[in-house]
Amino acid sequence: MGLFWSVVHPLIMLVLYTFVFAMILKVKVGADEGTGSFALFVLCGMLPWNAFQEGLSRSAGVILENAALIKRTVFPSEVLPAYLVLSGLVNELIGLVILLLALLVTAHSFSPLLLLLPAIFVLQFLFTLGLSWVVAGINVFIRDVGQLLGLALTLWVFLTPIYYPSSLLPDGLWFLLLLNPMAGLVDAYRALILRGQLPNPSSMMVLALFSISAFTIGYVMFKKMQRAFADVV
């Protein structure tokens, strides 16, 4: 029933956000955000975040969970976090299809710039996988990483403009957006899907820099830690 839950989860999210934000709180976003529906605005930001959080959280314990493979064979353990990250992206794609259908129902018009979304996907994959390698490797030696990661992700999600437009951030805190690659990622999704615009160039440069750096550093760190996995797990 894996595929079934992959479809049901974003549907439930869409219904829940619509009920809470549109029917109860009656919150709306401005026309400059590309949609009058706050529920769709939030869902567009939550989909990439959920894929990122799922890949990172599940990777924390993936080496320990597959200790038999690590000990018994010469197994390329770096593929374990990669599989989880790809799994999260597949679930996100299903959610994006539901989001696009919901936007069509609301008579939303799409820009040809939507075709640039795969490039954003690549950067998201590199960034998530790089961090997942680091978390998966360190957790083999320091078993509390999973607990610390949960706290860090809770703080991170509220520092990312998912539940609020970035325009509401005070001027003195704009540097937080520049230092937060997930803020640039979420804004890129909304720019291409909702606003029909090119993402902010500065944010994209920061996202690309973080993504390539995280992927490279994560791979190097994981390969060095990998040598000791069989002795520790």
C-alpha positions, 0 to 999 in steps of 0.5 A, a space after each residue: 500500500 506504499 503508493 496508496 499512502 503516497 497519494 493519500 498523505 498529500 491529499 489529507 494535507 491539502 484538505 487539512 490546510 484548506 479547512 484550517 487556513 481557508 475555512 476557519 482562519 480565513 487567511 489569504 495571501 496577496 496576489 503577488 504570491 501567485 495564489 489567493 489560497 493560503 492552503 495551496 501557498 503552504 502546501 507548495 512550500 511543505 512538499 519540498 520540506 517534507 521530502 527533505 525532512 523525510 530523507 534526512 530523518 530516515 537516513 540517521 539510523 539507516 546504517 544501524 538498521 542494515 548492520 547485517 549488510 554492512 558486516 556481512 558483505 562488501 556493500 556500498 553503504 552510501 546507496 542506503 541514504 541515497 535510496 531514502 532521499 530518492 524515496 522522499 522525492 518520489 513521494 514529493 512528485 506525487 504530491 506535486 501532481 496533486 498540487 498542480 491539479 488543485 491549482 488547475 481546479 482554481 483556474 490557475 495559469 502556469 508559465 513555461 518556466 515550470 519546465 525549469 523545476 527539474 533543475 531545482 529538483 537536482 539541487 534539492 537532491 544534492 543538498 539533501 543527500 549530502 546532509 544525509 550522508 553526514 547524518 548517517 555516518 556520524 550517527 553510527 558513532 554518536 547515537 544521539 544524533 537522531 534526537 538532535 536532528 529532530 530538534 534542529 529540523 523543528 527549529 529549521 522549519 520555522 526559520 523557513 518561510 513555509 507558513 508565512 510569506 518571506 515578505 513578512 520577515 522584518 528587515 533586520 532578519 533578512 540575512 536569515 533567508 540568505 543563510 538558509 538554503 531551504 528558504 531559497 528552495 521553497 521560494 524557487 518552487 513558489 516562483 516557478 509554480 505559483 508566480 510563474 517567475 524566475 527564482 531570485 538569482 541570489 537565492 539560487 546561487 546560495 542554494 547551488 553553493 550549499 548543494 554542491 558543497 554539502 554533496 561533496 563534503 558529505 560524500 568525502 566524510 561518509 567514505 572516510 567514516 565508512 571504513 569503520 562501520 563494520 567494526 562499530 555496528 
